[in-house]
Amino acid sequence: MILRYKTQDLVFSEVKLIFSNKTFSNVFADKNNKSLLETINSIKYKKFESEVINKYTEFLDWPLGKFILKLKNEHDNFYLNFLNKYGDKTYCHFKINDEFYGHEKGIYTYFIDSNLKYIGRSLDPFKKRVNYGYGKIHPKNCYIDGQATNCHLNYLITKVKYIIKFAVLTLNNYDEIKNIEKELIFQYKPEWNLQF
């Protein structure tokens, strides 16, 4: 993958993505570190407090994930208020094992054939960004105070996991990484880089 940046060609190196065979639904249900009551007392969820207390008082001591799954199973769409836009999707697990690129940082892309889908930056090693970020959705990510971008990207990748490719450009300077990513997104406008 080559992307034009100002007067130079940036050559990205493809790194193999390794996918598990399974997909995962209702990931949000495994969030059990806080009760429903503890959750509605936190800033992001305070707006739901009166409705929860009026309609769901008997569940205040339940773990949040168990409560949300109960509502979903009973077709009570109030559960969606707790989740980000991509928090109730089907996800997959994927990772990179590349010994060289896994420890580098810089700009990365996801693409299908030569069709650029996403541009991102990693100020941490690529292996950390992929294996523990996009590649495995944790229950907390699914909620409105979680990492919606991780859910969004994993959901999209899950749908095309047999044809998606991943490529990296290694860079060491944090400012350079941030500036190049910003300009490439502005220039190429990849469809998965939407703001939500």
N, C-alpha and C positions, 0 to 999 in steps of 0.2 A: 504494500500500500504506500503510495507516494502522494503527499499533499503539498501543494504549493503554498509557501509562506513568504510574503513580500517578494524578494528576488531569488529565493532559493527553494529547492525541492527538499522536503523533509521525508526521509525514507524510514518507514515504520517496519519493524520486524515482526513477523507473525509468531505468536506463541500459542501452543496447542492448549485448548480448553478440554478438560476431562470432566465428563458428565456422569452422574449416577443414573441408573435406570429408572429410579422412582421419581414420582412427583408428590408434592405435599400440599394439602389443603387444610384450612382451619388452623393455620399456624398460630394465629392470635390466641387460640384457646389454651395454649401452654403458658400464657403469662399468669403466673400464680404468686408473684412476690408481693402483691398488694391486694387488699380486699376492695370490694366495690366502694365501701365507705371511705377508705383511705384515698381511693382514686378521685372521688367527687370532691374531696377536700383539697385537692391540688389545683393549682391555678388554671391549667388548660381545661380541666373538666368541671370547674366550679359552676359553669353555666347549665349543667345538667342536674345540679343538686336538687332543686325543688321537684323536678319531675321524677327523679329516682326515688326520693323520699316519699312522694305521694303514691307512686305506682308500684314500687319494687322494695318496700321496706323490709320484707322478710328475707331479702337476699343481701342485705348490707354487709354481712360477715362473709359472704362467699368470695372466693378468689375471683379476681376480675375476669380472667379468661373463661372460667367455668360459667360465670353469669352471662357473658357475651355469647358463648356458644349455645346456652339454653335459649336465649332470645332468638338467635338465628334459627335454631331447630323448631321453634314455635312460630316462625314466620313473623316475628315482631321486629320490624325494620328499625326500631329505636337503637338496636345494637350498632348500626352503621355510623351513628354519631361519634362513637368512641374510636373508630378506625379512620386511617387516612384513605384517600381515594383508591389506593391500590392495596389496602390492608386485608382484603378478603378475596384474594386471587389464588391461583394455583402456581406453585413455585417448584423449582428444581434445585439440586445441589450441583455445583460445578467448581472446579479449581484449576490452578496451574501448578505444575511441578518443575518447571524449567529452573535449573540450578543457577544459571547466569541471570536471566532477565527477572526471575522471581525476587532477586535481592536489589534490583535497580529501581529507580523512580523516574517520573517524567510524565509524558502524555500517552494516553492509550486510546484506542478506537475499537469499536465493534462494527463489523461490516458483513454484508452478504454479497458474494461475488465482488464486484467493484463498487457496490452501492453502500456508501458510508451511512451508518445508522446512528452512531453516538461518538462523541468526543469527550473525554474526561481527563482529569489530572490526578496524579497520585504523588503526594509529598512524602508518603510512606512507601515502603517497598511494594511493587506490583502484587507480589504474592499475598501480602496482608490485605490490600485493597480488594482483590478478587476473592480470595479464599474465605475471608472473614467479613466481607462487606456484601458485595453483590452476589457472591456464590453461595451464601447460606443465609437465608432470612431467619432472623431471630424473632421470637414473638413480640418483643418490644417495638421492633421496626414497624409493625403493622398498625400501631396506634397513632393518634394525632400528634403525640409528642415523640414519635419515633422517626426512623429514617425512611421517609416516603420514597426518596429517590432509589434506595436499594430495592424496595418492593416493586416499584415501577419498572426498573430495568430488568430485574430477575423475571418478572412476569412476562415481559416482552421476549426475553431470551428463551424462556421456557417454550414459548410457542414456535420458535425457529431453531431449537437447539441442535438439530442435525445439519444445519447449513450455516450457522453463525460462525464468524471468525473473529479473532482478537489479535491486535497488533500494537506494538509499543514503540515509542521513541524515547530513548534514555536521555535524561538531562539531569544536571546536578544542582543548578541554581534555582532556588525557590521562586524568585521573582520572574525569572525567565519562563519557568514552567507555567506560572499563573498567567503571564502576559500572552504567551503563545497559545495556550488553551483558549483564552478569551477571544483572541483574534481569529483563531481557526473556527470556533463556533459561530462567530459573527459572519465570517466569510462563507462557510459551507452550509450553515443552518441545518444540521442533521435532524431528521424528524423525531428522534427519540430525546433530543435535548430540549424538549418543550418545558416551559415553566408552568407549574401548576400550584 
